[in-house]
Amino acid sequence: MNILKKGIILSAIALTLNSCYMGRMVVYNVADVNDYKKFSQIPIHTKDPQPLKVNYISPSDNWFSRDFLMKKEKNKFKNINTFNDLLQVSKTNAFLILKNDTIIYEYYAPGYDASSIHTSFSANKSVIALLLGIALDEGYIASIDDPITKYINCFEDINMNKVTLRHLLDMKSGLKFDENYFNPFAEIGRYYYGKNLRGKICKLKLINEPGEEYNYQSVNTLLLGLAIENATGIPLYKYYEDKLWQPLHMEYDATLNVDDKKNLTVKAFCGLNARARDYAKIGLVCLNKGKYMNNQVIPEAWINEILDVKLPPEGEVSYHHHWRVDSDGNLMAVGLLGQYICVSYKKDLVIVRLGAKEGDINWKGYLNYLANVI
């Protein structure tokens, strides 16, 4: 077979593959921080942007600790002795610390600055939880103990009426959904790379009793996003805009990834693309129990409900209402490859870490440590 024929065949295969989710998985390979460029997007606009106050301080020696380095036998950790070393070697693209409402530390890797876009991955799940609290307060959603079938009515499995919004929030839905990122046939790949997400959810099935077992499943957040949209009658991107982006006077516009240009279903489980300072504002409004610039953006009662969880033992993290809570009561939004928003009520701090990968750092433990020593 000559080179021209081979090229034509390979091109045809590539085009065919690119038309389905499996093809996109092959073409795009594993998820990376540039994934936001690969999907259709819809903008969310800010209004009257207000920059955060700045009063920089230099890192203290005790900001660095070797206790949270993983796989210490690797050579890359051999010469790490400072906080700056830690950020560089761990593939951290942005690191920001707010004390009260003021930025006291800000770092960007080469090629990045305050205007650089960072995709949230699953840190967006925590933002969806905030929007749900707003919809609840506004009366669009009566209770988080409502069945999901009250807000989405296309399910083929009649047992879906057992699943409540609370079950979805706490990842105890009992749904058949494989979150294995390394299995090309798992449902997460179909949802992450696939189109027409509304059509896919109709075929969801219950395989376990809801409320009994924690099982992290991104489809739970997709259902919550659609429930908010259906209950309010407002497109989800517009709800982001009206209820968060504009009331928080974000410094930049942002975007949300959608399944395709025809359906425009927001990938609620991963799809927010924003800047480090605006992620910090999400943490800041949580730190202030829902208030920003004397405006109650998120109901204080909802923030308190998120925090109303038995604290885990030292070194462990609980999952509650789409947020993680550590032994000191710090709230954490967490995304794939090391995207973190950490809120420390004890120290009045917000810490944002955004990266190209986790970088062999136990970030949950380290952010707890850092909050205590600043």
N, C-alpha and C positions, 0 to 999 in steps of 0.2 A: 504494500500500500504506500503510495507516494506521500510526501510531506503535506501537499495541499489537501488531499483527501482526509488525512489524519486531522488536520487543522479544522476542516469543516465538521467532521464527526465530533471532535472534542468541543467545538463551539456549540453545536446543537445540543450535546449532553449538558453543557453548562447552562444554556438557556432554559432547558427543560427542568434542570435541578433548581434553578433560580426561581421557577414559578411555584414551587411548593416549599413548605417549611423545612423539609429535609435537605433540599437543595441549598436553602439559605444557611442552614447549619454547616453544611460542607464548605460553602464559600466563605462564610464569616468566621468559622472555627469557634473557639471558646470565647466567652464574653470578655471584653476589655473596655477600658475607660473611654474609648472612642465610639462605643456602640450607639450613642445618641445620634450619630451621623448616619447610621445605617437604616433608620426607620423613618416613616412619615411622622411629621410633628405638627403640633398646633400651638400657637403662642399664647402666653398669659402675660398681660401687660401690667406694669406698675403705674402708679399715679403720684405725682409730686414726690419724687424720690428724696429720701432723707438719709444722708450718710451717717454711719455710726461715728461716735466720738472716738478719738485716738489719743492715747497717752502711753507710748511704748516703754517697756522696761526690758532690761537684758536678762536672759535666762540665768538662774542661779545654778551653782554646781549640783545642788540636790535635785534639780529637774531631771537629771539623768540617773537611771538605775539599771544595772545589768540583770536584775531579778526577772525582768519581763522579756528578755531576749530568748527566743526559741532556738532550738538546734544549735547550741552554743559551740558545737564542735566545728561549725563551718568557719572557714577562713575569713569570711566577710565580717564576722563579729570580732575578729582578733584585735583590731585597732580602734574599736568604738569606745570612746571614753567621754564624750560630751553629748549634750542634747542635740546640737547641730549635726554631729555625726549620725546620731540615731535617725534623724529625719532624712538625711541624704541616703543612707544605706538601705533604709526601709522602703524606698520608692514612694515617699510622701510627696504629693504634689502641692498640697496646701495645708497649713496648720495655723489655726487662729484661736486666740484666747480672749474672751471678754470677762472683765471683772465688773460686776454690776451691769452698766450699759456702755462700757468703754472698752475698746480694743486695747489690750496691753501687750499683745504679742501677735505678730503676723509674719508668716513664712511662705514663700512660693519657690518651688523648684525652678531651675533654669527652663525657660520657655513658657512659664506660667506667671500670671500676675492677678491682680484683684478682678480683672475683667474676664478671666478665663472661665469657660464653662466646665462644670463637673457633673457627670451623671450620678444620680442618687443611688441607683439600684434599689435594694429593699429598704433603704432609709425612708423612701417615700411611703412605705406602709404606715409609718408613724404619723406622717402628714395626713394621710387618709383618715386615720383615727381622730385627728383634730377636727377635720371637716365633718365627720360623723357627729361629734359632740356639738358642733354648731347647728347642724340640721336637727338634732334632738332638741336643743334649746329653742329653736325657732318653731317647733311644733310639727315639722314635716315628718319626723319619725316619732312615733308615740313612745316607744320603749326599746331598749336594746334586747329585751326578751321577746320581741316580736319575731315570728318566723320569717325567714327570708322570702318565703312564698307570698307574703303580704306585699312585697315590693318588686319581686320578679316572679312572673307567673308562667314561664315557658317550660318548666322542668317536666321531663317525661317520667321521672321517678316520683311517684306520689309520696314516698317517704321523705322527700326533701322538706315537707312541712314540719318535720321534727327539728330542723336546723334553725337556730336563732341567730340574730346578729351578735349576741354575746359569744356564742360558740365560734363564730367566724373571727371575732376580735381576739379571742384567746387561743386560736388555732386548735380547737377541739371539735371540729365539725363532723368528723367521722367519714369524710368523703373519700372516694376512690380517686387518688391523684398522686402520681409519682413525682417527687421533687428532685430526683437524681439528675444532677447536671451533666453527668458523664454517660448517661444512657440515652442514645439517640432516639429511642422509642418511648421515652418517658413523656408524660403529659406536659411537663414544664417546657420542653423544647417546642411542642406544638403550640403552646400559648405564647412563648417568648418570641418565636420566629413566625408564627402562623398569622393568618388573617381571619376576619369575621369571628371575633371572640364571642360576640353575643350568640352566635349559632352554636359554638362549642359548649357553652355553659348549659344549654338546654339538655344535653346528654349526660350531665353529671349524675353520679349514683352514690347512694349512701351504702357503706359497707360495714360501718361500726356505729355503735350507739353514740350520738352526740353528747358532748360534755364530759366524757370519761377519760379520754387519752389525748395528751398534747401531741400534735403531729404538724410540724411546720409545712404549710402548703400555700403557695402564692395565690392559688385560685380563690382562697378565702377573701383576700383583699380585693381581687377583681369583683367579686360579688358585692362587697361593701361599696365599692365605687359606683357600681351600677345601681345599687339600692339608693344611694344618695341622689344620683341623677334622676331616677324614676320618681322618688318621693318628692323631690323639690320641683321637678319639671324644668330644671335649669341644667344645661350641659355642664359636665363636670369641670371642664377647663374654665368655664365662666364662674363656677363656684369657687375655684382656686383664686381667680382674679378678684372677685367681689368680696370674698370673706377673709383672704389672707394676703394676697400680693399687694393690693391697694391699701387696705387698712394698716399694713405693716410698712408702707412706704418703702418697699424694697428698692435697692439701689439700681437694679437692672430688671428688664423683662426676662422671662424664662420660657421654656417650652416643655410640652408633654409629648412623649411618644404615643402614637396611636397605632392600632392594628393595621389599618390601610386607609387610603384616601377616600374610599367610598363609605365605609362604616364609621370611621372616626371614633372608635371606642378607645378611651384612654387606658393605657397599660398601667392601671392603678398600682400594681404590685412592684413597679420598678421605674416608672417612666418620667420622673421629674429631672430636668436639666437646668441647673442654676449656678450661681456664683457662691464662693465661700462665705462672703459677708451676708448674703441673704439666707443661707443655711443657718448662719449664726443668729439671725433675727428670729428664725423659727425656734431655736433654743431659747432665745431671750424672752419671747412671749410666754413660753412655758415656765421659765424661771420666775417671771412676774405674775404667775398664776392666771395667765390669759390676758393680762393687761399690757397695752403698748401706747405710750404717749397719752395716758389718761383715758384711753378707749378700751373697753372690755371686748377684745377681739374674739377670745375663746372663753366660754363660761368657766368661771373659777371652779364651780362644782364639778365640771368635767375633768379638769386637771387634777383635782383632789381625788376623783374616782380612779383615774389612771394610777395615781400614787397609792391608792388604798389596797395594798397587797402585802402579805407577810414577807418581810425582808429575808433573803436567803442567807445562808452561812457565809462567812468571809471567803472571798475568792470565787463565789458562785454568783450567777445572775438568774433572776426570774423573768418570765415572759408574761406580760399583762396588758391587755387592750392594745396590742400592736406596738408596745414599747418594752424595752428591757429595763429592769430595775435591779441595782446591785445592793450589796450589804449595807452601804451608807445611804441608801435611798436616792442615789443618782439615777436620773432618767437617761436612757441611751436609745437613739435611733441608729440602726446598724444596717449597712448595705454591703453587698458582695465586693470583694477586693479591698475592703478596709475603708468604707465610708462611715464616718461616725459623727453624730451630734450628741455631746454629753452635757447634761445639765446638773450642776452640783448646787443643791439648795443650801447645804451646810456651809459652803464657801462663797456663795453668790457668784458662781462662775459658769460660763458656757465655753466648751472646748469643741472645736471642729477639726477633724482630721479627714482629709480626702486623699486617696492614693491610687496608684496604678496597680497595687497589690497589697496584701496584708504585710508582706515584708518580714515574715517570721517574728513578728512581735505579738505578744499577748496584749492587744490594745485595750480590751475591757479591763484587765487588771491594771495596766499602766495608766489609763486615764483616771481611774480611781485614785491611784497613788499620786499622780500629778496634781489632781485637784486638792489633795490634802497637804501638799508641800508648798503650793504657791502662796 
